[in-house]
Amino acid sequence: MHAGKWRRDMSDLGSSGLSGNAQRRWELVRSLIGTHENGVLPRLEQLWAYYRNPLELVRRSGTVSGSNRSGWYRMAQERGLPARVTGTSLDGVSAPSGRREVVIENDIGWRVGTMVDFMFGSPVRIESLTEKDSLRNDIEGVLERVWEHSGGISLMQDIATLGHVYGYVDLLVRVDEDRLVGANLETVHEAFSIEPIEPRRGVPIVSDSDYRVLDGYAIHFERELNELEDTGAKNTIRNRFGRLVGGGQETSARKRSTVTEVISTDGWELYEDGDRVSSGTRSVLGSVVPVVHIQNMSQPFVYAGLGEVESLIPLQDELNTRLSDRANRVTLQSFKMYLARGIEGFDGSGVGPGTVWSTDNPDASIVGFGGDASSPSEDRHIAEIREALDKISGVPPLAGGVVKAKLGNLSSANALRVTLMGLIAKTMRKRVTYGRGIEQVSGLVLRALDEAGVLRVRESERGVRVEWGVLGPIGDEESLDAAQAKVALGVPEDQVLGELGLDDADPGIV
């Protein structure tokens, strides 16, 4: 959030003094936020937890916190393991003494990462469709600088990551109108910011008649302030002294505030802890909500798209369970166990290499058992789980650089493309949705430039398209043939050479 842009209209502050329309809008936003936090947010947090699989500190009380040293760490995906593995009781409190070997292999994380690499592993170009050469050069140049100013290919990878995990992502086009006025084409990119909105923070206000149209948008989150809670002078001194002597006293907690930014067609409003602290109108893009919605994979008649994590969670849980079971079984079967009969004082005697027991009992015996760690049926089951993950995600191990067997005839580019066909087909499908989103954002930028008088671009001339890089393996001959075809169609030679890696010129948004 750019706080400096919110201090333009400080009149009529406080939710109690809102006008009729603003009051109704705020009541609607509060209702939507409540629905989002209670019904949508827990699911989104679960999706992110399975993708990221972060370490969580579990306290003795069973709650998770980063401030208590008396607990132990677990990974987020352990939530999906059965109690017999984790030693978790019915009340959800994990007991380390009851834990078995817990093995977590985050297949979801590397598969999502591979998909993002296939989407935006190489630069993309935004090409203008206008027939005017001079205008086309201006449009392409300013769009490249605007996207690069907001992060370039790194921004696009972040967009893809959020979309792949949550199923969708929203992009907010912020315009600093003070910088926009009087700017030239070489510096105007500094007036724009393309900001991805994490679905956990974004609350869309969808039109009653069309789920694809936004009547407004809210960004809602909690933030920590650089201030401490007022706990009293006595407690503050005690905390400071405790830290100095190593007494383990915790410092006062930082203050927190809830921020809600409401964006509508006629302007914006900023609320802190429910009170309006700032509001304003927009001179450019004043008739639209400057938010572009991107579905990872389209889902008809629903605002949210289809992500990659949700369908993989059951298989991820099964894989982690079986890997943990196998690890525990290997531990039990890798060491010989002994049954002693007729030996006095055997209890408490150490069992290990070189240990000798003696007895006068002629009927005494020691029988060894165990020690076989082989479990072919279990290994086959784990392999079948991995194959199911491959099929559902469309990401074979080869896409992640894992070669499970000899390549054989996969040395040709065509053979490799056949092996990666599922991933390539899914990526081509997603290029439609992400490409359309990039084009819509670019259209908003061009519209703002036109409304501000910086670059006159009529609506009929704002059409752009995304030029993607080569998808999948390609041989040298194919690369040269494609390059020659592009030159024949009029693509500049320096651009073609850049795509081939034969020129130092920037081939696109990087």
C-alpha positions as a Python dict, from the first residue, in 0.01 Angstrom:
ca = {
    (1, 'M'): (0, 0, 0),
    (2, 'H'): (121, 348, -83),
    (3, 'A'): (10, 546, 220),
    (4, 'G'): (115, 876, 69),
    (5, 'K'): (-160, 856, -191),
    (6, 'W'): (-437, 850, 65),
    (7, 'R'): (-392, 1194, 220),
    (8, 'R'): (-583, 1409, -23),
    (9, 'D'): (-931, 1442, 118),
    (10, 'M'): (-947, 1434, 499),
    (11, 'S'): (-1300, 1572, 530),
    (12, 'D'): (-1597, 1376, 657),
    (13, 'L'): (-1389, 1116, 839),
    (14, 'G'): (-1514, 843, 1071),
    (15, 'S'): (-1763, 577, 972),
    (16, 'S'): (-2039, 745, 1174),
    (17, 'G'): (-2027, 1049, 946),
    (18, 'L'): (-2047, 871, 613),
    (19, 'S'): (-2290, 980, 350),
    (20, 'G'): (-2578, 754, 251),
    (21, 'N'): (-2405, 581, -41),
    (22, 'A'): (-2074, 551, 143),
    (23, 'Q'): (-2247, 412, 453),
    (24, 'R'): (-2433, 148, 256),
    (25, 'R'): (-2115, 55, 72),
    (26, 'W'): (-1924, 24, 400),
    (27, 'E'): (-2196, -197, 552),
    (28, 'L'): (-2184, -419, 244),
    (29, 'V'): (-1804, -438, 261),
    (30, 'R'): (-1815, -536, 629),
    (31, 'S'): (-2063, -811, 550),
    (32, 'L'): (-1849, -942, 264),
    (33, 'I'): (-1537, -931, 483),
    (34, 'G'): (-1717, -1137, 747),
    (35, 'T'): (-1818, -1395, 489),
    (36, 'H'): (-1464, -1399, 353),
    (37, 'E'): (-1299, -1448, 692),
    (38, 'N'): (-1539, -1717, 809),
    (39, 'G'): (-1599, -1911, 489),
    (40, 'V'): (-1323, -1842, 237),
    (41, 'L'): (-1009, -1754, 434),
    (42, 'P'): (-963, -2089, 618),
    (43, 'R'): (-963, -2273, 285),
    (44, 'L'): (-715, -2030, 130),
    (45, 'E'): (-482, -2059, 430),
    (46, 'Q'): (-494, -2436, 399),
    (47, 'L'): (-398, -2418, 32),
    (48, 'W'): (-100, -2194, 108),
    (49, 'A'): (9, -2415, 397),
    (50, 'Y'): (21, -2720, 170),
    (51, 'Y'): (213, -2532, -98),
    (52, 'R'): (465, -2363, 129),
    (53, 'N'): (476, -2632, 403),
    (54, 'P'): (633, -2397, 660),
    (55, 'L'): (763, -2494, 1003),
    (56, 'E'): (518, -2424, 1284),
    (57, 'L'): (604, -2391, 1650),
    (58, 'V'): (361, -2596, 1859),
    (59, 'R'): (335, -2502, 2225),
    (60, 'R'): (256, -2738, 2508),
    (61, 'S'): (-99, -2614, 2509),
    (62, 'G'): (-138, -2726, 2153),
    (63, 'T'): (-155, -2378, 2006),
    (64, 'V'): (85, -2252, 1745),
    (65, 'S'): (304, -1954, 1825),
    (66, 'G'): (644, -1816, 1740),
    (67, 'S'): (707, -1669, 2084),
    (68, 'N'): (705, -1978, 2309),
    (69, 'R'): (1027, -2174, 2337),
    (70, 'S'): (874, -2462, 2530),
    (71, 'G'): (726, -2634, 2226),
    (72, 'W'): (851, -2819, 1924),
    (73, 'Y'): (839, -2768, 1551),
    (74, 'R'): (627, -2947, 1298),
    (75, 'M'): (569, -2894, 928),
    (76, 'A'): (233, -2771, 805),
    (77, 'Q'): (161, -3085, 603),
    (78, 'E'): (178, -3291, 922),
    (79, 'R'): (-180, -3180, 982),
    (80, 'G'): (-289, -3433, 723),
    (81, 'L'): (-112, -3730, 885),
    (82, 'P'): (-302, -3978, 1104),
    (83, 'A'): (-268, -3965, 1482),
    (84, 'R'): (-85, -4299, 1490),
    (85, 'V'): (205, -4130, 1309),
    (86, 'T'): (213, -3789, 1476),
    (87, 'G'): (110, -3897, 1824),
    (88, 'T'): (-163, -3636, 1822),
    (89, 'S'): (-437, -3684, 2080),
    (90, 'L'): (-804, -3625, 2029),
    (91, 'D'): (-779, -3269, 2157),
    (92, 'G'): (-521, -3184, 1892),
    (93, 'V'): (-224, -3160, 2129),
    (94, 'S'): (80, -3330, 1983),
    (95, 'A'): (300, -3530, 2216),
    (96, 'P'): (661, -3571, 2096),
    (97, 'S'): (705, -3883, 2304),
    (98, 'G'): (431, -4051, 2102),
    (99, 'R'): (560, -3947, 1761),
    (100, 'R'): (695, -4197, 1517),
    (101, 'E'): (925, -4120, 1228),
    (102, 'V'): (750, -3841, 1039),
    (103, 'V'): (857, -3806, 676),
    (104, 'I'): (727, -3509, 476),
    (105, 'E'): (800, -3484, 105),
    (106, 'N'): (645, -3168, -36),
    (107, 'D'): (553, -3284, -384),
    (108, 'I'): (299, -3004, -419),
    (109, 'G'): (565, -2734, -379),
    (110, 'W'): (800, -2850, -654),
    (111, 'R'): (515, -2928, -893),
    (112, 'V'): (370, -2577, -855),
    (113, 'G'): (718, -2431, -896),
    (114, 'T'): (768, -2629, -1216),
    (115, 'M'): (435, -2507, -1356),
    (116, 'V'): (531, -2146, -1282),
    (117, 'D'): (868, -2200, -1451),
    (118, 'F'): (692, -2327, -1762),
    (119, 'M'): (461, -2024, -1757),
    (120, 'F'): (713, -1746, -1696),
    (121, 'G'): (1054, -1907, -1710),
    (122, 'S'): (1147, -1682, -2002),
    (123, 'P'): (1064, -1319, -2087),
    (124, 'V'): (740, -1224, -2258),
    (125, 'R'): (669, -937, -2494),
    (126, 'I'): (363, -718, -2513),
    (127, 'E'): (296, -623, -2874),
    (128, 'S'): (69, -344, -2988),
    (129, 'L'): (-187, -427, -3257),
    (130, 'T'): (-219, -73, -3395),
    (131, 'E'): (-119, -24, -3758),
    (132, 'K'): (55, 308, -3688),
    (133, 'D'): (428, 236, -3663),
    (134, 'S'): (516, 539, -3451),
    (135, 'L'): (227, 485, -3209),
    (136, 'R'): (305, 113, -3188),
    (137, 'N'): (663, 184, -3087),
    (138, 'D'): (547, 432, -2822),
    (139, 'I'): (289, 190, -2682),
    (140, 'E'): (526, -106, -2665),
    (141, 'G'): (802, 105, -2512),
    (142, 'V'): (588, 257, -2236),
    (143, 'L'): (419, -75, -2151),
    (144, 'E'): (754, -248, -2121),
    (145, 'R'): (877, 23, -1883),
    (146, 'V'): (556, 15, -1676),
    (147, 'W'): (569, -362, -1629),
    (148, 'E'): (941, -355, -1561),
    (149, 'H'): (893, -77, -1304),
    (150, 'S'): (647, -301, -1116),
    (151, 'G'): (878, -603, -1119),
    (152, 'G'): (885, -738, -1473),
    (153, 'I'): (918, -1114, -1505),
    (154, 'S'): (956, -1146, -1127),
    (155, 'L'): (614, -985, -1084),
    (156, 'M'): (465, -1222, -1339),
    (157, 'Q'): (613, -1521, -1155),
    (158, 'D'): (457, -1394, -832),
    (159, 'I'): (125, -1355, -1011),
    (160, 'A'): (147, -1711, -1143),
    (161, 'T'): (243, -1851, -803),
    (162, 'L'): (-58, -1691, -633),
    (163, 'G'): (-286, -1806, -914),
    (164, 'H'): (-158, -2164, -910),
    (165, 'V'): (-201, -2193, -532),
    (166, 'Y'): (-532, -2013, -480),
    (167, 'G'): (-693, -2061, -822),
    (168, 'Y'): (-698, -1690, -902),
    (169, 'V'): (-522, -1361, -843),
    (170, 'D'): (-630, -997, -876),
    (171, 'L'): (-414, -715, -1010),
    (172, 'L'): (-466, -356, -898),
    (173, 'V'): (-345, -75, -1123),
    (174, 'R'): (-246, 220, -903),
    (175, 'V'): (-191, 558, -1064),
    (176, 'D'): (-3, 842, -898),
    (177, 'E'): (-185, 1128, -1065),
    (178, 'D'): (56, 1389, -931),
    (179, 'R'): (341, 1222, -1118),
    (180, 'L'): (125, 1147, -1421),
    (181, 'V'): (45, 1511, -1490),
    (182, 'G'): (314, 1662, -1707),
    (183, 'A'): (514, 1340, -1740),
    (184, 'N'): (679, 1234, -2064),
    (185, 'L'): (696, 886, -2215),
    (186, 'E'): (1041, 822, -2076),
    (187, 'T'): (942, 881, -1712),
    (188, 'V'): (567, 817, -1705),
    (189, 'H'): (616, 458, -1589),
    (190, 'E'): (702, 594, -1245),
    (191, 'A'): (338, 700, -1206),
    (192, 'F'): (209, 341, -1234),
    (193, 'S'): (222, 44, -1003),
    (194, 'I'): (81, -298, -1088),
    (195, 'E'): (9, -462, -753),
    (196, 'P'): (-90, -829, -713),
    (197, 'I'): (-355, -877, -444),
    (198, 'E'): (-324, -1199, -249),
    (199, 'P'): (-667, -1367, -240),
    (200, 'R'): (-644, -1388, 139),
    (201, 'R'): (-657, -1006, 145),
    (202, 'G'): (-882, -933, -151),
    (203, 'V'): (-1260, -917, -120),
    (204, 'P'): (-1435, -859, -454),
    (205, 'I'): (-1768, -682, -480),
    (206, 'V'): (-1913, -870, -775),
    (207, 'S'): (-2194, -731, -988),
    (208, 'D'): (-2540, -873, -923),
    (209, 'S'): (-2590, -943, -1293),
    (210, 'D'): (-2245, -1066, -1401),
    (211, 'Y'): (-1984, -1246, -1190),
    (212, 'R'): (-1716, -1122, -1431),
    (213, 'V'): (-1785, -754, -1354),
    (214, 'L'): (-1668, -576, -1039),
    (215, 'D'): (-1878, -306, -876),
    (216, 'G'): (-1600, -251, -623),
    (217, 'Y'): (-1312, -412, -445),
    (218, 'A'): (-1186, -424, -86),
    (219, 'I'): (-838, -500, 43),
    (220, 'H'): (-855, -609, 405),
    (221, 'F'): (-565, -708, 627),
    (222, 'E'): (-411, -669, 970),
    (223, 'R'): (-72, -505, 1011),
    (224, 'E'): (178, -460, 1293),
    (225, 'L'): (275, -108, 1389),
    (226, 'N'): (612, 16, 1506),
    (227, 'E'): (459, 85, 1845),
    (228, 'L'): (423, -128, 2156),
    (229, 'E'): (107, -194, 2348),
    (230, 'D'): (80, 16, 2663),
    (231, 'T'): (127, -240, 2942),
    (232, 'G'): (220, 8, 3211),
    (233, 'A'): (558, 140, 3323),
    (234, 'K'): (602, -129, 3588),
    (235, 'N'): (551, -416, 3346),
    (236, 'T'): (774, -253, 3088),
    (237, 'I'): (1061, -220, 3338),
    (238, 'R'): (1011, -580, 3450),
    (239, 'N'): (1025, -705, 3092),
    (240, 'R'): (1339, -510, 3015),
    (241, 'F'): (1510, -628, 3332),
    (242, 'G'): (1408, -986, 3267),
    (243, 'R'): (1565, -981, 2925),
    (244, 'L'): (1887, -830, 3060),
    (245, 'V'): (1933, -1105, 3320),
    (246, 'G'): (1816, -1383, 3091),
    (247, 'G'): (1494, -1442, 3276),
    (248, 'G'): (1299, -1519, 2960),
    (249, 'Q'): (1044, -1242, 3005),
    (250, 'E'): (865, -1153, 2685),
    (251, 'T'): (864, -797, 2562),
    (252, 'S'): (545, -600, 2518),
    (253, 'A'): (348, -691, 2207),
    (254, 'R'): (347, -460, 1907),
    (255, 'K'): (29, -270, 1836),
    (256, 'R'): (-184, -402, 1552),
    (257, 'S'): (-440, -232, 1336),
    (258, 'T'): (-693, -352, 1082),
    (259, 'V'): (-673, -180, 744),
    (260, 'T'): (-950, -184, 487),
    (261, 'E'): (-915, -14, 152),
    (262, 'V'): (-1238, 17, -48),
    (263, 'I'): (-1205, 85, -421),
    (264, 'S'): (-1509, 182, -626),
    (265, 'T'): (-1583, 330, -965),
    (266, 'D'): (-1591, 682, -823),
    (267, 'G'): (-1292, 675, -592),
    (268, 'W'): (-1145, 511, -285),
    (269, 'E'): (-1178, 506, 93),
    (270, 'L'): (-933, 397, 358),
    (271, 'Y'): (-1045, 261, 696),
    (272, 'E'): (-839, 180, 1004),
    (273, 'D'): (-1005, -26, 1275),
    (274, 'G'): (-1343, 54, 1120),
    (275, 'D'): (-1300, 431, 1107),
    (276, 'R'): (-1257, 612, 779),
    (277, 'V'): (-930, 802, 784),
    (278, 'S'): (-902, 909, 422),
    (279, 'S'): (-1092, 916, 94),
    (280, 'G'): (-1065, 1062, -251),
    (281, 'T'): (-1165, 1050, -615),
    (282, 'R'): (-975, 965, -933),
    (283, 'S'): (-934, 1186, -1236),
    (284, 'V'): (-812, 898, -1452),
    (285, 'L'): (-977, 558, -1458),
    (286, 'G'): (-1254, 723, -1261),
    (287, 'S'): (-1536, 527, -1420),
    (288, 'V'): (-1398, 176, -1369),
    (289, 'V'): (-1267, -38, -1085),
    (290, 'P'): (-894, -63, -1177),
    (291, 'V'): (-872, -429, -1081),
    (292, 'V'): (-810, -714, -1326),
    (293, 'H'): (-916, -1065, -1228),
    (294, 'I'): (-710, -1362, -1351),
    (295, 'Q'): (-827, -1721, -1311),
    (296, 'N'): (-552, -1980, -1310),
    (297, 'M'): (-778, -2211, -1509),
    (298, 'S'): (-1121, -2086, -1595),
    (299, 'Q'): (-1421, -2208, -1399),
    (300, 'P'): (-1757, -2113, -1553),
    (301, 'F'): (-2001, -1900, -1352),
    (302, 'V'): (-1770, -1875, -1051),
    (303, 'Y'): (-1539, -1587, -958),
    (304, 'A'): (-1266, -1813, -826),
    (305, 'G'): (-1074, -2022, -1076),
    (306, 'L'): (-925, -2369, -1049),
    (307, 'G'): (-592, -2397, -869),
    (308, 'E'): (-334, -2672, -865),
    (309, 'V'): (-305, -2744, -493),
    (310, 'E'): (-653, -2848, -383),
    (311, 'S'): (-678, -3163, -597),
    (312, 'L'): (-333, -3280, -485),
    (313, 'I'): (-390, -3256, -107),
    (314, 'P'): (-540, -3606, -56),
    (315, 'L'): (-256, -3768, -251),
    (316, 'Q'): (3, -3557, -67),
    (317, 'D'): (-141, -3677, 266),
    (318, 'E'): (-133, -4038, 148),
    (319, 'L'): (224, -4007, 22),
    (320, 'N'): (346, -3854, 351),
    (321, 'T'): (159, -4121, 549),
    (322, 'R'): (310, -4409, 356),
    (323, 'L'): (658, -4260, 361),
    (324, 'S'): (629, -4222, 739),
    (325, 'D'): (497, -4577, 774),
    (326, 'R'): (785, -4710, 567),
    (327, 'A'): (1040, -4515, 769),
    (328, 'N'): (897, -4655, 1091),
    (329, 'R'): (890, -5007, 949),
    (330, 'V'): (1250, -4978, 835),
    (331, 'T'): (1350, -4871, 1185),
    (332, 'L'): (1178, -5170, 1339),
    (333, 'Q'): (1299, -5422, 1085),
    (334, 'S'): (1654, -5299, 1046),
    (335, 'F'): (1750, -5400, 1399),
    (336, 'K'): (1738, -5754, 1536),
    (337, 'M'): (1514, -5809, 1835),
    (338, 'Y'): (1565, -6095, 2082),
    (339, 'L'): (1348, -6325, 2288),
    (340, 'A'): (1536, -6463, 2591),
    (341, 'R'): (1414, -6774, 2769),
    (342, 'G'): (1547, -6910, 3097),
    (343, 'I'): (1813, -6643, 3150),
    (344, 'E'): (1818, -6486, 3491),
    (345, 'G'): (1874, -6115, 3523),
    (346, 'F'): (1823, -6053, 3155),
    (347, 'D'): (1596, -5754, 3213),
    (348, 'G'): (1795, -5436, 3177),
    (349, 'S'): (2089, -5601, 3005),
    (350, 'G'): (2214, -5417, 2703),
    (351, 'V'): (2158, -5564, 2359),
    (352, 'G'): (2433, -5488, 2108),
    (353, 'P'): (2733, -5622, 1917),
    (354, 'G'): (2977, -5818, 2140),
    (355, 'T'): (2730, -5865, 2422),
    (356, 'V'): (2758, -6205, 2598),
    (357, 'W'): (2507, -6367, 2832),
    (358, 'S'): (2569, -6674, 3042),
    (359, 'T'): (2345, -6904, 3243),
    (360, 'D'): (2353, -7245, 3406),
    (361, 'N'): (2008, -7327, 3276),
    (362, 'P'): (2049, -7595, 3006),
    (363, 'D'): (1711, -7506, 2860),
    (364, 'A'): (1793, -7139, 2812),
    (365, 'S'): (1782, -6995, 2458),
    (366, 'I'): (1797, -6667, 2269),
    (367, 'V'): (1600, -6639, 1947),
    (368, 'G'): (1658, -6351, 1705),
    (369, 'F'): (1385, -6215, 1479),
    (370, 'G'): (1330, -5916, 1250),
    (371, 'G'): (1599, -5744, 1050),
    (372, 'D'): (1434, -5761, 708),
    (373, 'A'): (1362, -5411, 579),
    (374, 'S'): (1228, -5523, 244),
    (375, 'S'): (866, -5427, 169),
    (376, 'P'): (805, -5444, -207),
    (377, 'S'): (427, -5402, -187),
    (378, 'E'): (466, -5079, 6),
    (379, 'D'): (720, -4942, -240),
    (380, 'R'): (482, -5022, -525),
    (381, 'H'): (200, -4836, -348),
    (382, 'I'): (421, -4530, -303),
    (383, 'A'): (516, -4545, -671),
    (384, 'E'): (148, -4557, -765),
    (385, 'I'): (79, -4250, -551),
    (386, 'R'): (356, -4061, -731),
    (387, 'E'): (211, -4165, -1067),
    (388, 'A'): (-129, -4033, -958),
    (389, 'L'): (34, -3703, -861),
    (390, 'D'): (198, -3693, -1205),
    (391, 'K'): (-134, -3752, -1378),
    (392, 'I'): (-344, -3503, -1181),
    (393, 'S'): (-86, -3223, -1184),
    (394, 'G'): (35, -3289, -1538),
    (395, 'V'): (394, -3251, -1413),
    (396, 'P'): (608, -3560, -1475),
    (397, 'P'): (935, -3601, -1281),
    (398, 'L'): (1127, -3522, -1602),
    (399, 'A'): (986, -3167, -1596),
    (400, 'G'): (1152, -3114, -1259),
    (401, 'G'): (1486, -3251, -1380),
    (402, 'V'): (1434, -3599, -1234),
    (403, 'V'): (1532, -3882, -1469),
    (404, 'K'): (1394, -4207, -1335),
    (405, 'A'): (1544, -4430, -1603),
    (406, 'K'): (1762, -4418, -1912),
    (407, 'L'): (1652, -4154, -2160),
    (408, 'G'): (1660, -4393, -2453),
    (409, 'N'): (1511, -4220, -2755),
    (410, 'L'): (1421, -3907, -2563),
    (411, 'S'): (1724, -3727, -2702),
    (412, 'S'): (1514, -3562, -2974),
    (413, 'A'): (1312, -3251, -2903),
    (414, 'N'): (996, -3411, -3043),
    (415, 'A'): (1025, -3710, -2811),
    (416, 'L'): (1078, -3484, -2511),
    (417, 'R'): (772, -3279, -2605),
    (418, 'V'): (564, -3597, -2617),
    (419, 'T'): (684, -3684, -2267),
    (420, 'L'): (588, -3336, -2144),
    (421, 'M'): (267, -3316, -2347),
    (422, 'G'): (38, -3299, -2042),
    (423, 'L'): (231, -3011, -1886),
    (424, 'I'): (262, -2831, -2219),
    (425, 'A'): (-112, -2862, -2289),
    (426, 'K'): (-203, -2733, -1942),
    (427, 'T'): (41, -2443, -1978),
    (428, 'M'): (-109, -2349, -2316),
    (429, 'R'): (-452, -2344, -2154),
    (430, 'K'): (-332, -2117, -1875),
    (431, 'R'): (-157, -1885, -2118),
    (432, 'V'): (-506, -1786, -2235),
    (433, 'T'): (-620, -1667, -1891),
    (434, 'Y'): (-292, -1511, -1777),
    (435, 'G'): (-232, -1355, -2119),
    (436, 'R'): (-579, -1202, -2117),
    (437, 'G'): (-511, -1057, -1771),
    (438, 'I'): (-182, -902, -1884),
    (439, 'E'): (-359, -753, -2185),
    (440, 'Q'): (-637, -605, -1968),
    (441, 'V'): (-387, -446, -1730),
    (442, 'S'): (-200, -300, -2027),
    (443, 'G'): (-530, -166, -2158),
    (444, 'L'): (-596, 15, -1829),
    (445, 'V'): (-250, 173, -1845),
    (446, 'L'): (-311, 296, -2199),
    (447, 'R'): (-651, 429, -2101),
    (448, 'A'): (-499, 625, -1812),
    (449, 'L'): (-232, 767, -2043),
    (450, 'D'): (-501, 878, -2287),
    (451, 'E'): (-723, 1035, -2020),
    (452, 'A'): (-424, 1222, -1877),
    (453, 'G'): (-321, 1346, -2221),
    (454, 'V'): (27, 1195, -2195),
    (455, 'L'): (-20, 955, -2489),
    (456, 'R'): (-331, 982, -2703),
    (457, 'V'): (-449, 630, -2771),
    (458, 'R'): (-803, 582, -2892),
    (459, 'E'): (-993, 281, -2761),
    (460, 'S'): (-969, 112, -3101),
    (461, 'E'): (-589, 142, -3088),
    (462, 'R'): (-537, -2, -2737),
    (463, 'G'): (-539, -364, -2847),
    (464, 'V'): (-228, -563, -2742),
    (465, 'R'): (-126, -926, -2735),
    (466, 'V'): (124, -1123, -2536),
    (467, 'E'): (406, -1284, -2730),
    (468, 'W'): (512, -1590, -2534),
    (469, 'G'): (843, -1765, -2550),
    (470, 'V'): (897, -2113, -2689),
    (471, 'L'): (721, -2375, -2478),
    (472, 'G'): (896, -2705, -2427),
    (473, 'P'): (1214, -2849, -2576),
    (474, 'I'): (1311, -2734, -2921),
    (475, 'G'): (1601, -2844, -3139),
    (476, 'D'): (1852, -2613, -3307),
    (477, 'E'): (1707, -2671, -3654),
    (478, 'E'): (1357, -2595, -3535),
    (479, 'S'): (1479, -2281, -3359),
    (480, 'L'): (1647, -2155, -3677),
    (481, 'D'): (1342, -2234, -3889),
    (482, 'A'): (1116, -2046, -3648),
    (483, 'A'): (1358, -1752, -3640),
    (484, 'Q'): (1366, -1732, -4019),
    (485, 'A'): (987, -1743, -4032),
    (486, 'K'): (962, -1454, -3784),
    (487, 'V'): (1206, -1242, -3985),
    (488, 'A'): (1005, -1314, -4298),
    (489, 'L'): (692, -1191, -4124),
    (490, 'G'): (861, -862, -4034),
    (491, 'V'): (976, -925, -3676),
    (492, 'P'): (1288, -712, -3609),
    (493, 'E'): (1612, -907, -3642),
    (494, 'D'): (1751, -783, -3308),
    (495, 'Q'): (1442, -920, -3131),
    (496, 'V'): (1478, -1259, -3303),
    (497, 'L'): (1848, -1274, -3217),
    (498, 'G'): (1768, -1188, -2856),
    (499, 'E'): (1519, -1475, -2838),
    (500, 'L'): (1791, -1708, -2965),
    (501, 'G'): (2031, -1580, -2702),
    (502, 'L'): (2264, -1438, -2967),
    (503, 'D'): (2229, -1074, -2878),
    (504, 'D'): (2271, -875, -2559),
    (505, 'A'): (1962, -667, -2626),
    (506, 'D'): (1670, -703, -2384),
    (507, 'P'): (1419, -931, -2562),
    (508, 'G'): (1125, -829, -2347),
    (509, 'I'): (1002, -782, -1995),
    (510, 'V'): (1267, -933, -1770),
}
